């Protein structure tokens, strides 16, 4: 039986961080993940992998979605639900079709300087869901040993 979790509903009332500048993207995510590490007993490897995955999606949202427009924001929401850490990244761009992205593992793309961020993020988490023409991305990471946060 395939489980059905309404990630969007779970994330709709979760804490949200606003990021406007590319240079603040990774420091904000790092600080957030270090707080979550303490609360959920995440391993250093989990923090590192999540920092890469969430950082890549946020950086893409700022750079490609919002075109580095300082008047636009990226909203990063997060939640812990049923041993899963959820992240939602929303931008204000025009969107894209993730199926149109070139495969970075194909020989003609191996030497390209760009084009690996989404591929990398997908390999570091258990599920990546693209919604609203790619303007909303949900990342799901199963945590088998995480402690639930205190009430």
TORPA-4810 file (N, C-alpha, C, O; in nm, 3 decimals):
<nodes>
NODE_1_0.085_-0.119_0.000_0.000_0.000_0.000_0.089_0.124_0.000_0.178_0.138_0.084_X
NODE_2_0.065_0.213_-0.092_0.142_0.335_-0.103_0.087_0.439_-0.007_-0.034_0.466_-0.005_X
NODE_3_0.176_0.498_0.073_0.131_0.597_0.169_0.104_0.730_0.100_0.167_0.765_0.000_X
NODE_4_0.011_0.802_0.155_-0.023_0.933_0.100_-0.010_1.036_0.210_-0.089_1.037_0.305_X
NODE_5_0.087_1.122_0.198_0.109_1.227_0.296_0.087_1.360_0.227_0.143_1.386_0.121_X
NODE_6_0.007_1.444_0.288_-0.023_1.576_0.232_0.086_1.675_0.278_0.066_1.753_0.371_X
NODE_7_0.200_1.670_0.210_0.313_1.755_0.247_0.278_1.903_0.243_0.318_1.980_0.329_X
NODE_8_0.203_1.940_0.142_0.167_2.081_0.126_0.089_2.131_0.248_0.115_2.241_0.297_X
NODE_9_-0.005_2.052_0.295_-0.084_2.090_0.413_0.003_2.098_0.537_-0.009_2.191_0.617_X
NODE_10_0.091_2.001_0.554_0.182_2.000_0.670_0.268_2.125_0.670_0.288_2.188_0.774_X
NODE_11_0.319_2.162_0.554_0.410_2.276_0.543_0.339_2.411_0.544_0.404_2.514_0.561_X
NODE_12_0.207_2.411_0.524_0.134_2.538_0.514_0.138_2.621_0.642_0.129_2.743_0.636_X
NODE_13_0.152_2.557_0.756_0.155_2.631_0.882_0.290_2.615_0.955_0.299_2.639_1.075_X
NODE_14_0.391_2.575_0.882_0.522_2.553_0.943_0.606_2.681_0.942_0.575_2.775_0.869_X
NODE_15_0.713_2.682_1.022_0.801_2.801_1.023_0.857_2.827_0.884_0.884_2.734_0.807_X
NODE_16_0.875_2.955_0.852_0.925_2.996_0.721_1.034_3.100_0.737_1.025_3.191_0.819_X
NODE_17_1.138_3.084_0.656_1.249_3.178_0.650_1.244_3.245_0.513_1.224_3.178_0.412_X
NODE_18_1.262_3.375_0.510_1.264_3.450_0.384_1.410_3.476_0.346_1.489_3.524_0.427_X
NODE_19_1.443_3.443_0.221_1.578_3.466_0.170_1.565_3.546_0.041_1.490_3.508_-0.049_X
NODE_20_1.640_3.657_0.032_1.632_3.741_-0.086_1.761_3.741_-0.168_1.759_3.761_-0.290_X
NODE_21_1.875_3.719_-0.101_2.004_3.731_-0.168_2.077_3.599_-0.175_2.073_3.519_-0.080_X
NODE_22_2.142_3.576_-0.285_2.217_3.452_-0.305_2.325_3.435_-0.199_2.347_3.325_-0.150_X
NODE_23_2.392_3.543_-0.163_2.503_3.533_-0.067_2.454_3.496_0.074_2.534_3.449_0.156_X
NODE_24_2.326_3.515_0.103_2.274_3.480_0.235_2.210_3.341_0.238_2.177_3.289_0.345_X
NODE_25_2.194_3.283_0.123_2.126_3.154_0.111_2.191_3.046_0.196_2.126_2.990_0.285_X
NODE_26_2.315_3.016_0.171_2.381_2.905_0.241_2.402_2.933_0.390_2.382_2.841_0.470_X
NODE_27_2.441_3.054_0.432_2.453_3.078_0.577_2.320_3.063_0.652_2.317_3.011_0.763_X
NODE_28_2.211_3.107_0.592_2.079_3.095_0.655_2.042_2.947_0.669_1.994_2.904_0.774_X
NODE_29_2.063_2.871_0.564_2.030_2.728_0.567_2.118_2.655_0.668_2.070_2.569_0.742_X
NODE_30_2.245_2.688_0.672_2.338_2.625_0.769_2.291_2.650_0.912_2.286_2.557_0.993_X
NODE_31_2.257_2.774_0.943_2.211_2.810_1.078_2.083_2.733_1.113_2.070_2.680_1.223_X
NODE_32_1.990_2.727_1.020_1.866_2.653_1.040_1.893_2.506_1.067_1.837_2.447_1.159_X
NODE_33_1.979_2.445_0.985_2.007_2.303_1.000_2.082_2.272_1.130_2.062_2.165_1.188_X
NODE_34_2.166_2.361_1.175_2.234_2.339_1.303_2.134_2.342_1.418_2.148_2.266_1.514_X
NODE_35_2.034_2.429_1.410_1.927_2.429_1.511_1.848_2.299_1.506_1.819_2.239_1.609_X
NODE_36_1.814_2.256_1.384_1.740_2.131_1.368_1.823_2.011_1.413_1.770_1.914_1.467_X
NODE_37_1.953_2.018_1.392_2.040_1.909_1.433_2.030_1.887_1.584_2.022_1.773_1.630_X
NODE_38_2.031_1.994_1.659_2.020_1.983_1.805_1.884_1.930_1.847_1.875_1.843_1.934_X
NODE_39_1.779_1.981_1.785_1.643_1.940_1.823_1.611_1.797_1.784_1.545_1.725_1.858_X
NODE_40_1.659_1.754_1.666_1.620_1.624_1.612_1.730_1.519_1.621_1.711_1.405_1.579_X
NODE_41_1.845_1.557_1.674_1.959_1.465_1.686_2.005_1.415_1.548_2.029_1.295_1.529_X
NODE_42_2.017_1.508_1.454_2.065_1.473_1.320_2.215_1.446_1.324_2.287_1.505_1.404_X
NODE_43_2.260_1.357_1.238_2.404_1.331_1.227_2.469_1.444_1.147_2.400_1.519_1.077_X
NODE_44_2.600_1.455_1.157_2.672_1.554_1.077_2.655_1.528_0.928_2.643_1.621_0.849_X
NODE_45_2.653_1.400_0.889_2.632_1.366_0.747_2.494_1.411_0.699_2.482_1.462_0.588_X
NODE_46_2.391_1.392_0.781_2.256_1.436_0.742_2.252_1.587_0.726_2.192_1.639_0.631_X
NODE_47_2.315_1.659_0.817_2.319_1.805_0.808_2.391_1.847_0.681_2.344_1.935_0.609_X
NODE_48_2.504_1.787_0.654_2.581_1.820_0.535_2.501_1.795_0.407_2.493_1.882_0.320_X
NODE_49_2.441_1.676_0.397_2.363_1.642_0.277_2.242_1.732_0.261_2.211_1.774_0.149_X
NODE_50_2.175_1.762_0.370_2.059_1.852_0.362_2.102_1.994_0.327_2.032_2.063_0.254_X
NODE_51_2.216_2.036_0.379_2.264_2.169_0.345_2.292_2.179_0.195_2.260_2.280_0.133_X
NODE_52_2.350_2.075_0.138_2.374_2.076_-0.006_2.243_2.075_-0.084_2.224_2.155_-0.176_X
NODE_53_2.153_1.985_-0.048_2.027_1.970_-0.123_1.941_2.095_-0.113_1.899_2.150_-0.215_X
NODE_54_1.913_2.139_0.008_1.828_2.257_0.027_1.897_2.381_-0.028_1.833_2.468_-0.087_X
NODE_55_2.028_2.389_-0.008_2.103_2.503_-0.060_2.097_2.513_-0.211_2.082_2.623_-0.266_X
NODE_56_2.109_2.400_-0.279_2.102_2.401_-0.426_1.964_2.447_-0.474_1.954_2.527_-0.567_X
NODE_57_1.860_2.396_-0.412_1.725_2.433_-0.454_1.699_2.581_-0.425_1.641_2.651_-0.508_X
NODE_58_1.742_2.629_-0.309_1.723_2.771_-0.276_1.805_2.861_-0.369_1.755_2.963_-0.417_X
NODE_59_1.929_2.823_-0.393_2.013_2.903_-0.483_1.953_2.910_-0.623_1.952_3.016_-0.685_X
NODE_60_1.901_2.796_-0.672_1.834_2.796_-0.802_1.711_2.886_-0.801_1.685_2.957_-0.898_X
NODE_61_1.637_2.883_-0.691_1.516_2.965_-0.682_1.551_3.114_-0.687_1.482_3.192_-0.752_X
NODE_62_1.658_3.152_-0.620_1.700_3.293_-0.620_1.756_3.332_-0.757_1.717_3.433_-0.815_X
NODE_63_1.847_3.249_-0.807_1.918_3.283_-0.929_1.834_3.265_-1.056_1.825_3.356_-1.138_X
NODE_64_1.772_3.150_-1.070_1.699_3.120_-1.194_1.551_3.157_-1.184_1.492_3.206_-1.280_X
NODE_65_1.490_3.133_-1.068_1.349_3.165_-1.050_1.327_3.315_-1.040_1.256_3.375_-1.121_X
NODE_66_1.388_3.374_-0.939_1.369_3.517_-0.913_1.466_3.605_-0.990_1.457_3.728_-0.982_X
NODE_67_1.558_3.545_-1.065_1.656_3.620_-1.146_1.734_3.721_-1.062_1.770_3.829_-1.110_X
NODE_68_1.761_3.686_-0.934_1.835_3.771_-0.840_1.770_3.908_-0.821_1.838_4.005_-0.787_X
NODE_69_1.641_3.917_-0.843_1.566_4.041_-0.825_1.551_4.067_-0.675_1.488_3.988_-0.605_X
NODE_70_1.607_4.178_-0.623_1.600_4.205_-0.479_1.458_4.233_-0.429_1.434_4.233_-0.308_X
NODE_71_1.366_4.256_-0.521_1.227_4.279_-0.482_1.148_4.148_-0.468_1.032_4.150_-0.428_X
NODE_72_1.212_4.035_-0.502_1.146_3.905_-0.493_1.211_3.823_-0.381_1.328_3.841_-0.348_X
NODE_73_1.132_3.735_-0.324_1.178_3.653_-0.211_1.166_3.505_-0.242_1.085_3.463_-0.325_X
NODE_74_1.248_3.429_-0.173_1.235_3.285_-0.168_1.191_3.252_-0.026_1.249_3.299_0.071_X
NODE_75_1.087_3.170_-0.018_1.033_3.130_0.113_1.073_2.985_0.137_1.038_2.895_0.061_X
NODE_76_1.147_2.963_0.246_1.191_2.829_0.285_1.114_2.789_0.410_1.133_2.846_0.518_X
NODE_77_1.028_2.689_0.395_0.950_2.637_0.507_1.002_2.499_0.542_1.058_2.429_0.458_X
NODE_78_0.984_2.460_0.669_1.034_2.330_0.711_0.944_2.272_0.820_0.879_2.345_0.895_X
NODE_79_0.944_2.139_0.826_0.862_2.070_0.926_0.920_1.931_0.948_0.990_1.877_0.863_X
NODE_80_0.889_1.875_1.063_0.923_1.736_1.095_0.792_1.663_1.111_0.708_1.702_1.192_X
NODE_81_0.774_1.554_1.033_0.648_1.480_1.035_0.675_1.333_1.009_0.735_1.297_0.908_X
NODE_82_0.630_1.248_1.099_0.642_1.102_1.084_0.783_1.059_1.040_0.801_0.994_0.938_X
NODE_83_0.881_1.098_1.120_1.021_1.063_1.095_1.074_1.116_0.962_1.169_1.061_0.906_X
NODE_84_1.013_1.223_0.912_1.059_1.286_0.789_1.084_1.434_0.815_1.008_1.502_0.884_X
NODE_85_1.192_1.481_0.759_1.220_1.624_0.761_1.178_1.677_0.624_1.222_1.628_0.521_X
NODE_86_1.092_1.778_0.626_1.036_1.834_0.503_1.085_1.977_0.485_1.093_2.054_0.581_X
NODE_87_1.118_2.011_0.363_1.154_2.147_0.328_1.075_2.187_0.205_1.058_2.107_0.112_X
NODE_88_1.026_2.310_0.204_0.956_2.363_0.087_1.023_2.494_0.047_1.042_2.583_0.130_X
NODE_89_1.057_2.504_-0.079_1.120_2.624_-0.133_1.025_2.682_-0.237_0.989_2.614_-0.333_X
NODE_90_0.986_2.807_-0.217_0.895_2.874_-0.310_0.960_3.002_-0.361_1.011_3.083_-0.284_X
NODE_91_0.956_3.018_-0.493_1.008_3.143_-0.550_0.897_3.218_-0.622_0.784_3.169_-0.633_X
NODE_92_0.929_3.336_-0.672_0.831_3.422_-0.739_0.858_3.432_-0.889_0.815_3.527_-0.954_X
NODE_93_0.928_3.334_-0.942_0.964_3.337_-1.083_0.854_3.285_-1.173_0.740_3.265_-1.131_X
NODE_94_0.891_3.264_-1.299_0.796_3.217_-1.401_0.779_3.066_-1.400_0.685_3.013_-1.460_X
NODE_95_0.870_2.996_-1.333_0.862_2.851_-1.328_0.940_2.786_-1.441_0.994_2.854_-1.528_X
NODE_96_0.944_2.654_-1.438_1.015_2.576_-1.539_0.960_2.433_-1.535_0.889_2.395_-1.442_X
NODE_97_0.994_2.358_-1.636_0.955_2.218_-1.640_1.079_2.134_-1.606_1.173_2.129_-1.686_X
NODE_98_1.080_2.068_-1.489_1.199_1.992_-1.452_1.232_1.880_-1.550_1.347_1.836_-1.556_X
NODE_99_1.136_1.835_-1.627_1.162_1.731_-1.726_1.245_1.783_-1.843_1.305_1.705_-1.918_X
NODE_100_1.250_1.916_-1.858_1.328_1.976_-1.966_1.475_1.996_-1.930_1.554_2.035_-2.016_X
NODE_101_1.512_1.969_-1.807_1.652_1.988_-1.766_1.740_1.882_-1.830_1.702_1.765_-1.836_X
NODE_102_1.857_1.922_-1.879_1.946_1.823_-1.939_2.002_1.729_-1.832_2.025_1.770_-1.718_X
NODE_103_2.023_1.605_-1.869_2.078_1.504_-1.780_2.228_1.531_-1.763_2.303_1.519_-1.860_X
NODE_104_2.274_1.566_-1.642_2.416_1.599_-1.625_2.509_1.479_-1.636_2.631_1.496_-1.639_X
NODE_105_2.453_1.358_-1.641_2.538_1.239_-1.652_2.561_1.196_-1.797_2.639_1.104_-1.823_X
NODE_106_2.495_1.262_-1.890_2.516_1.229_-2.031_2.653_1.284_-2.074_2.695_1.389_-2.027_X
NODE_107_2.721_1.213_-2.163_2.857_1.254_-2.202_2.868_1.399_-2.248_2.965_1.467_-2.215_X
NODE_108_2.771_1.446_-2.324_2.780_1.584_-2.376_2.763_1.690_-2.267_2.790_1.808_-2.290_X
NODE_109_2.717_1.649_-2.147_2.696_1.745_-2.038_2.799_1.734_-1.927_2.798_1.814_-1.833_X
NODE_110_2.888_1.637_-1.935_2.982_1.612_-1.826_3.075_1.729_-1.796_3.111_1.751_-1.680_X
NODE_111_3.114_1.803_-1.896_3.209_1.912_-1.875_3.143_2.049_-1.860_3.211_2.151_-1.847_X
NODE_112_3.011_2.051_-1.861_2.941_2.179_-1.843_2.966_2.232_-1.701_2.975_2.154_-1.606_X
NODE_113_2.976_2.363_-1.688_3.002_2.422_-1.558_2.876_2.428_-1.471_2.887_2.444_-1.349_X
NODE_114_2.761_2.415_-1.530_2.634_2.428_-1.456_2.544_2.310_-1.489_2.572_2.232_-1.581_X
NODE_115_2.436_2.298_-1.413_2.336_2.199_-1.448_2.332_2.075_-1.361_2.269_1.976_-1.397_X
NODE_116_2.399_2.079_-1.246_2.401_1.961_-1.161_2.326_1.979_-1.029_2.309_1.882_-0.955_X
NODE_117_2.281_2.098_-0.999_2.220_2.129_-0.869_2.098_2.046_-0.837_2.090_1.987_-0.729_X
NODE_118_2.003_2.041_-0.928_1.881_1.965_-0.902_1.912_1.816_-0.900_1.856_1.742_-0.819_X
NODE_119_1.999_1.772_-0.989_2.041_1.631_-0.990_2.103_1.595_-0.855_2.072_1.490_-0.797_X
NODE_120_2.190_1.681_-0.805_2.255_1.659_-0.676_2.152_1.655_-0.564_2.154_1.564_-0.481_X
NODE_121_2.062_1.752_-0.561_1.959_1.756_-0.456_1.875_1.629_-0.457_1.845_1.573_-0.352_X
NODE_122_1.837_1.584_-0.575_1.756_1.462_-0.586_1.829_1.339_-0.534_1.766_1.246_-0.485_X
NODE_123_1.961_1.339_-0.544_2.037_1.223_-0.498_2.062_1.225_-0.348_2.101_1.123_-0.290_X
NODE_124_2.040_1.338_-0.283_2.070_1.351_-0.139_1.948_1.340_-0.048_1.963_1.328_0.073_X
NODE_125_1.830_1.343_-0.105_1.707_1.330_-0.025_1.626_1.213_-0.081_1.658_1.159_-0.187_X
NODE_126_1.521_1.176_-0.010_1.441_1.062_-0.051_1.337_1.096_-0.156_1.297_1.011_-0.236_X
NODE_127_1.292_1.220_-0.156_1.189_1.258_-0.253_1.201_1.408_-0.282_1.224_1.489_-0.192_X
NODE_128_1.184_1.442_-0.409_1.177_1.583_-0.452_1.050_1.597_-0.533_1.029_1.525_-0.631_X
NODE_129_0.966_1.690_-0.493_0.837_1.710_-0.559_0.835_1.852_-0.616_0.852_1.950_-0.543_X
NODE_130_0.814_1.862_-0.747_0.803_1.992_-0.813_0.656_2.024_-0.830_0.579_1.943_-0.882_X
NODE_131_0.616_2.143_-0.787_0.477_2.187_-0.801_0.474_2.329_-0.856_0.576_2.398_-0.861_X
NODE_132_0.356_2.370_-0.897_0.334_2.507_-0.945_0.439_2.546_-1.050_0.505_2.649_-1.037_X
NODE_133_0.454_2.462_-1.153_0.549_2.486_-1.263_0.692_2.501_-1.211_0.770_2.577_-1.268_X
NODE_134_0.727_2.430_-1.105_0.863_2.435_-1.051_0.888_2.552_-0.958_1.000_2.567_-0.907_X
NODE_135_0.788_2.635_-0.935_0.806_2.748_-0.844_0.801_2.705_-0.697_0.841_2.779_-0.608_X
NODE_136_0.751_2.584_-0.674_0.747_2.528_-0.539_0.811_2.389_-0.545_0.769_2.304_-0.623_X
NODE_137_0.913_2.368_-0.461_0.982_2.241_-0.457_0.979_2.190_-0.313_1.013_2.263_-0.219_X
NODE_138_0.937_2.066_-0.296_0.934_2.004_-0.164_1.039_1.894_-0.162_1.044_1.808_-0.250_X
NODE_139_1.123_1.898_-0.059_1.225_1.795_-0.039_1.187_1.715_0.085_1.148_1.772_0.187_X
NODE_140_1.198_1.584_0.077_1.161_1.495_0.187_1.281_1.407_0.219_1.335_1.339_0.132_X
NODE_141_1.322_1.408_0.346_1.431_1.323_0.391_1.382_1.238_0.508_1.342_1.291_0.612_X
NODE_142_1.384_1.105_0.490_1.346_1.013_0.597_1.460_1.006_0.698_1.577_0.993_0.661_X
NODE_143_1.424_1.014_0.825_1.522_1.007_0.932_1.486_0.890_1.022_1.390_0.897_1.098_X
NODE_144_1.561_0.785_1.014_1.524_0.662_1.088_1.555_0.672_1.236_1.493_0.601_1.315_X
NODE_145_1.648_0.756_1.275_1.689_0.761_1.414_1.656_0.893_1.485_1.687_0.909_1.602_X
NODE_146_1.595_0.985_1.415_1.572_1.117_1.471_1.478_1.111_1.590_1.383_1.033_1.593_X
NODE_147_1.506_1.195_1.687_1.418_1.208_1.803_1.314_1.314_1.771_1.347_1.418_1.714_X
NODE_148_1.188_1.289_1.809_1.089_1.395_1.785_1.121_1.517_1.870_1.171_1.504_1.982_X
NODE_149_1.093_1.635_1.816_1.125_1.757_1.891_1.042_1.763_2.019_0.928_1.716_2.021_X
NODE_150_1.097_1.822_2.124_1.020_1.837_2.247_0.903_1.932_2.227_0.911_2.025_2.146_X
NODE_151_0.797_1.910_2.299_0.679_1.997_2.285_0.701_2.133_2.344_0.612_2.217_2.340_X
</nodes>
